[in-house]
Amino acid sequence: MTLSLTLVCVWAISANLMAMIPSRDNHWSRAYLLIALGIPLLGYVTYQNGPWVGLIVLIAGMSVLRWPVIYLTRWIRRQQ
């Protein structure tokens, strides 16, 4: 297993642990942190393992952070 995939596993475990802890802002500050760490990590995974593995990691990250993705798609639809 490459370093980038190991870091993705650590990211996923930390995302699940952060989701278990109660939050006053509905976990949005944690979501911003995970997005900020996840985007460069996704690029690193794609660079090191290829585009198909990068796509799988992208889908996995979108399933973890599904509400930011839902709100983004709603915002894009309103802009059209």
BAFI-3210 file (N, C-alpha, C; in Angstrom, 3 decimals, decimal comma, padded with zeros to 6 digits):
// residues 80
n [1|2|3|4|5|6|7|8|9|10|11|12|13|14|15|16|17|18|19|20|21|22|23|24|25|26|27|28|29|30|31|32|33|34|35|36|37|38|39|40|41|42|43|44|45|46|47|48|49|50|51|52|53|54|55|56|57|58|59|60|61|62|63|64|65|66|67|68|69|70|71|72|73|74|75|76|77|78|79|80]
n.u [000,849|000,582|002,002|000,227|-002,307|-002,372|-002,471|-004,973|-006,595|-006,139|-007,255|-009,953|-010,613|-010,216|-012,172|-014,499|-014,264|-014,410|-017,025|-018,438|-018,212|-019,988|-021,190|-021,505|-021,951|-023,078|-021,121|-019,818|-017,428|-015,554|-015,985|-015,042|-012,328|-011,710|-012,196|-010,246|-007,936|-008,400|-008,505|-005,798|-004,753|-006,215|-005,222|-002,594|-002,977|-004,022|-001,844|000,078|-001,096|-002,710|-005,451|-007,854|-007,863|-007,756|-010,277|-011,926|-011,232|-012,128|-014,926|-015,359|-014,641|-016,618|-018,838|-018,445|-018,425|-021,086|-023,120|-021,918|-021,459|-024,050|-025,158|-023,473|-024,151|-026,809|-026,423|-025,056|-027,030|-028,880|-027,485|-027,625]
n.v [-001,166|002,172|005,318|007,438|006,194|005,171|007,558|008,425|006,521|007,177|009,739|009,083|007,602|009,546|011,362|009,924|009,669|012,367|012,872|011,554|013,036|015,442|018,627|022,187|023,656|022,013|020,390|021,743|023,270|021,282|019,866|021,704|021,659|018,976|019,008|020,825|019,390|017,099|017,649|018,246|015,773|014,027|014,741|013,858|011,094|010,496|011,200|009,366|006,810|006,672|007,603|006,099|004,988|007,385|008,389|006,562|007,147|009,782|009,414|007,996|009,960|011,856|010,479|010,467|013,200|014,150|016,136|018,742|018,380|018,054|020,589|022,153|021,281|022,126|024,907|025,380|024,716|026,769|028,954|028,802]
n.w [000,000|-000,854|000,280|-000,098|-000,172|002,384|003,838|002,986|004,195|006,887|006,836|006,331|008,631|010,600|009,795|010,323|013,096|013,835|013,125|015,059|017,361|019,200|017,894|017,740|015,457|013,537|012,413|010,327|010,388|010,749|008,415|006,518|007,185|006,584|003,837|003,005|003,591|002,124|-000,658|-001,656|-000,949|-002,533|-005,043|-004,701|-004,392|-006,922|-008,527|-007,639|-007,866|-010,106|-012,360|-012,048|-009,475|-008,131|-008,824|-007,485|-004,838|-004,771|-005,027|-002,656|-000,782|-001,369|-000,499|002,212|002,837|002,153|002,471|002,030|-000,728|-001,718|-001,111|-002,708|-005,314|-005,373|-005,212|-007,601|-009,458|-008,938|-009,892|-012,615]
ca.u [000,000|001,412|001,859|-000,980|-003,476|-002,333|-002,965|-006,419|-007,212|-006,084|-008,245|-011,288|-010,816|-010,372|-013,480|-015,519|-014,148|-014,923|-018,483|-019,014|-018,131|-021,010|-020,714|-022,518|-022,186|-023,468|-019,907|-019,359|-016,013|-014,792|-016,097|-014,106|-010,984|-011,546|-012,099|-008,937|-006,923|-008,731|-008,238|-004,405|-004,561|-006,777|-004,233|-001,448|-003,397|-004,128|-000,484|000,858|-001,749|-003,430|-006,749|-008,961|-007,819|-008,142|-011,727|-012,514|-011,029|-013,035|-016,275|-015,379|-014,663|-017,925|-019,811|-018,224|-018,818|-022,188|-023,901|-021,305|-021,650|-025,455|-025,328|-022,762|-024,953|-027,968|-025,958|-024,744|-028,310|-029,480|-026,716|-027,903]
ca.v [000,000|003,360|006,328|008,230|005,415|005,131|008,859|008,455|005,721|008,005|010,796|008,504|007,261|010,794|011,922|009,189|010,035|013,732|012,837|011,007|014,019|016,486|019,918|023,239|024,210|020,898|019,797|022,436|023,639|020,055|019,550|022,585|021,141|017,745|019,370|021,450|018,335|016,054|018,003|017,914|014,335|013,418|014,942|012,987|009,724|010,389|011,243|008,191|005,542|006,708|008,273|005,250|004,953|008,728|008,483|005,786|007,935|010,926|008,936|007,684|011,236|012,470|009,779|010,903|014,612|014,232|017,371|019,818|018,101|018,351|022,042|022,679|021,040|023,027|026,252|025,426|024,732|028,094|029,922|028,655]
ca.w [000,000|-000,977|001,324|-000,325|000,242|003,852|004,299|002,741|005,265|008,101|006,621|006,479|010,044|011,354|009,434|011,075|014,506|013,986|012,998|016,290|018,436|019,001|017,417|017,780|014,122|012,660|011,839|009,127|010,499|010,517|006,990|005,803|007,436|005,814|002,418|002,795|003,596|001,166|-002,061|-002,025|-000,790|-003,738|-006,103|-004,423|-004,704|-008,376|-009,063|-007,275|-008,175|-011,363|-012,320|-011,610|-008,010|-007,725|-008,953|-006,389|-003,617|-004,877|-004,712|-001,225|-000,061|-001,553|000,331|003,592|002,908|001,203|002,560|001,240|-002,145|-002,009|-001,123|-003,872|-006,512|-005,315|-005,515|-009,036|-010,186|-008,782|-010,663|-014,044]
c.u [000,900|001,127|000,570|-002,238|-003,526|-002,859|-004,465|-007,147|-007,218|-007,110|-009,658|-011,589|-011,010|-011,702|-014,592|-015,459|-014,681|-016,450|-019,151|-019,055|-019,188|-020,404|-021,846|-022,855|-022,525|-022,301|-019,376|-017,897|-015,115|-014,839|-015,142|-012,668|-010,730|-011,444|-010,723|-007,810|-007,153|-008,397|-006,775|-004,107|-005,105|-005,824|-003,025|-001,783|-003,453|-002,746|000,251|000,240|-002,551|-004,840|-007,901|-009,010|-008,191|-009,641|-012,433|-012,383|-011,931|-014,458|-016,388|-015,425|-015,994|-018,998|-019,656|-018,723|-019,998|-022,966|-023,224|-021,472|-023,086|-025,687|-024,616|-023,572|-026,210|-027,573|-025,660|-026,035|-028,986|-028,763|-027,035|-029,147]
c.v [001,235|004,339|007,123|007,480|005,257|006,438|009,000|007,645|006,490|009,133|010,265|008,142|008,522|011,465|011,224|009,509|011,439|013,767|012,329|012,007|015,099|017,837|020,932|023,780|023,134|020,361|020,522|022,842|022,416|019,643|020,416|022,107|019,876|018,024|019,951|020,425|017,313|016,379|017,765|016,419|013,574|013,578|014,038|011,532|009,525|010,372|009,928|006,883|005,531|007,278|007,400|005,138|006,324|008,932|007,718|006,538|009,161|010,524|008,597|008,959|011,946|011,758|010,145|012,328|014,866|015,536|018,555|019,625|018,417|019,850|022,684|022,465|021,912|024,446|026,413|025,473|026,105|029,143|029,858|029,366]
c.w [000,000|000,156|001,148|000,089|001,758|004,429|004,074|003,809|006,580|008,015|006,859|007,936|010,869|011,022|010,194|012,559|014,762|013,912|014,270|017,436|018,192|018,629|017,454|016,398|013,087|011,837|010,604|009,222|010,285|009,055|006,171|005,984|006,613|004,318|002,121|002,801|002,494|-000,268|-002,441|-001,913|-001,994|-004,921|-005,938|-004,748|-006,214|-009,021|-008,831|-007,776|-009,464|-011,217|-011,831|-010,093|-007,462|-007,798|-007,845|-005,071|-003,619|-004,514|-003,231|-000,392|-000,186|-000,738|001,803|003,780|001,977|001,286|001,914|-000,267|-002,559|-002,075|-002,308|-005,143|-006,522|-005,679|-007,002|-009,854|-010,077|-009,620|-012,155|-014,460]
res [m|t|l|s|l|t|l|v|c|v|w|a|i|s|a|n|l|m|a|m|i|p|s|r|d|n|h|w|s|r|a|y|l|l|i|a|l|g|i|p|l|l|g|y|v|t|y|q|n|g|p|w|v|g|l|i|v|l|i|a|g|m|s|v|l|r|w|p|v|i|y|l|t|r|w|i|r|r|q|q]
***
